[in-house]
Amino acid sequence: MTLPASLRTRHRLSLTWRVIALSSLLLVGLVALFTWLGHDNLTRQFQESRNQHHERQQREIRLALQRSAENLRQLAGLAAASPRLGSPLEAGNAAEVEEALASQWPTLQLEAGIDEILVVDTRGRPMGRWGSSQQEGRLPIQAWVQRIMDTEMPITALRCTTDCQQYAAVPVLVSGESVGLVVLSRSLADVTRQAREVSNAEVALMVTGSLESGDLSEKRHLTPWNGSLLALTRQEESLPVLQRASGLSSISGLLQAPLQLQHQGRHLELSAVRMDEDADRRNTGYFLLISDISSQIRAINEDTRILLGVGLVGWIAAELVLLLILLRPMSRLRRIAGLLPTLASGGFEDVRSAIPSVRHRLPDEIDVLEGTTLELSRQLEMLEQEVQERGDQLAERVEELAQERDFVNSLLDTARVFIIAQDSSGRISLVNDYTLTMLDLDEPSLQGRHFVDVFDAGSPSPIGAFDTPQQEERTLQTPDQHIHTIAWYHAPLPSSTEDSMSRISVGLDITERKVAEARLTWLAERDPLTELYNRRYFQDALHKALWCESHGAVLLLDLDQFKEVNELSGHHVGDRLLQEVAETLLLNLGHRGVIARLGGDEFSLLLEHTSEEQAIQVAQHISQLLDSLGFTAAGRRHRVTASIGIALFPIHGTTPADLMASADVAMYKAKESGIQHWHLLSRTENAKDELQERVYWVERVRSALAEDSFELMVQPIMRLEDRDVKHYEVLLRMRDSDGRLVAPSYFIPVAERSGQIVQIDRWVLRHSLRLLSQLQERGISLAVNLSGQSLHDEGLKQYLADELATSGADPHHLILEVTETAAVTDFSTARGVLQAVREIGCRTALDDFGVGFSSFHYLGQLPVDYIKIDGSFIRSLPISPDSRVIVRAIADIAAGFGKQAIAEFVDQESLLPLLQSYGITYGQGFHLGRPKSVAEVFGSDDMPTLIRAGWQPGGKP
């Protein structure tokens, strides 16, 4: 082993200096952080103290203004209280008024600093004035007089014009009534002096707004603030500061917080205090305070420098101590690091000799590293020897695996199925020879392509889909342009270190089976003779049209004298006639709607979104088409005509059964008519007939249930192998008042529509079980049909269990039949009911099987024991190859699912060998036995016993 060249040539940076550099960065960052935090804290504390100082200044100046105003009011009160003032003022004698206050004026001027005394009467006329002269228009004397006359309370005011003056107005009272006012005014010189003493700062008095005097210098006007400086201490130093500050901040900003700025190397702070004013003046006075804060700022900067210096000294000291600590351990680490390349190159002995074997009492991590290096050198030496031995063994195993691989490849290539391995992204990594042959490609052209790109279009399967086995079908187009259907089975491969193959896919060509299934599906919807739709498909299409609340018409056609064609020219000619009629209808009317052959010589047309007039036009057109057909066979010409019944939906019915019944009635009326070949059922005629018929049969069924006037009949189901009969199907008839038996086709449809069919099913079950209790000793089983509505009877299971317990019948001898249509239409419900009755012990059968080939999919999931093949296929077995294919397929499918098949409508002896050859176990039909009463079949000896048990004959088809 050798050290990689990249490690041997690259310059190394000692771990010691890496630690020193990183720790230095960390400590320098911490020093800078703490220094910044200290400076920020000192600055914030200073700012808070200055804000408090500013608030205190505002309070002291406002308090000084209030004290000055109160003192001025008291002096005005003393002047107004002079005993010699009231009477002359009341009399309007100005000379005596001036004489009354002449002695007080010098004292007030000199000691109290009063600038002016004004005495006015109640009308606001001056009666005496001392001091500087004021124009009457400059003071609101009349407003003051009115206010004092109204309230008899003194007032004070602050007015700023050319200067700021405080005023106090006090009423002069004579006998408790005001006879005039005494007004005193004084400047703010004393207040300004107190403000300078309180703030220890330079003070300026500023008035905003326009001044009435132009005596002030232009330099003392501050344009940004729209103010003029009336008074200013140390004007040479303070005026430039105020001029600069007016451009930096608004006067309202100064009221909120002081402004700090530098001027001529000094740090200054400027704040403002607003004075109260009269509401009728536009001028506002402010005290501006300029404080020198240079000493505080220098102190903060000095403290910050001290913090920074202490931090840097600590950083250097910490790095020196760390360097002393790391020198010796790092030296030992460098020695070990220098030995590792030697260890990698196989110098195990050199490494052991270079590391001392001295052991410290208190070992540290480097001691552990040295010991581990020594142990590693010994283990690597042993491992190198083992690797050499294992390499020899691996070479032998590789040769064996190559032989096994060749054997597996030969198996894959001889298999007649598609075998493909895919990686985790769905790309092909392995194919067998059969796949290459079918695709006519070589292996390199397939490897790396997505599986779905080769076999049908789609997107690659996600990786997560490879975790579990999957089945799917895909199409494949071979180079000969044939489309093949491949059934694929995908299974995950065991995980490995190399992710080259994640699953294996095995494909089987099921093209022929798909073709057969498609043919069966086509036969399920089509009439084999005419290739038109059959009755089942037509019923489904009509049901969909009604469910979508569409409107239209149903035309029912019945060929006239078709029986004569069969009798005169043979059935093959009749079949050809049916084919030509079907071709004519499809060619001319196929685009208008669904055309079906219902059976025999009956055809039907479903025309959606068709009006009454359009339906009549179609019927007339059909008559013309058939009349011009001109069918000739064996030299005999047959005229083709048809009777057409027209029913409109939803006018003549809201269900397929009602609508087809209406069309059938109309068709028979067309046959009876000698004028035209079509008939449209009128609204009144249809509604009346249907209502009367339904009410009549509903009442008949209700009476039969109440009076037990039903009667059971049975038809044998023969085991074809030995012609033995142990199995009978229970059929139902209604006994009329005159003793005649009524076929179920008259009352069963009405019972299904009215909901009485569930009660009939229960009646049949009850009486069948009582009959079965007398017959089960002979090994006889009875099959009873259940209607589709009984599948939704929630109490059916409990009712059946109770009746089994009451009658004592063995449930194994009871077979419950449901039709294929009912089972497939509501699969989940049918499956649940069939499973429930099987849990009780009864057997089950699927009746009329084969009418809908879609049920093949559900057959394996339905819990049934017998499958009864629909009689329409059995009757046509001798003449229809398609029917033989279908019956054989049904029999094979039934056997595959472990179920026994019963053929219905066996009406001739020639069918029996054919059915046996298909593996069908049982047969039922008129040839094997017609329906008979219970007494005729089982003998009259059993009847008294049944009657004593409370049973009356009855049954159901």
Summary of the structure (lengths in Angstrom):
residues: 957
radius of gyration: 60.2
end to end distance: 92.9
largest distance: 165.8
contacts: 2912
relative contact order: 0.04
helix: 52%
strand: 21%
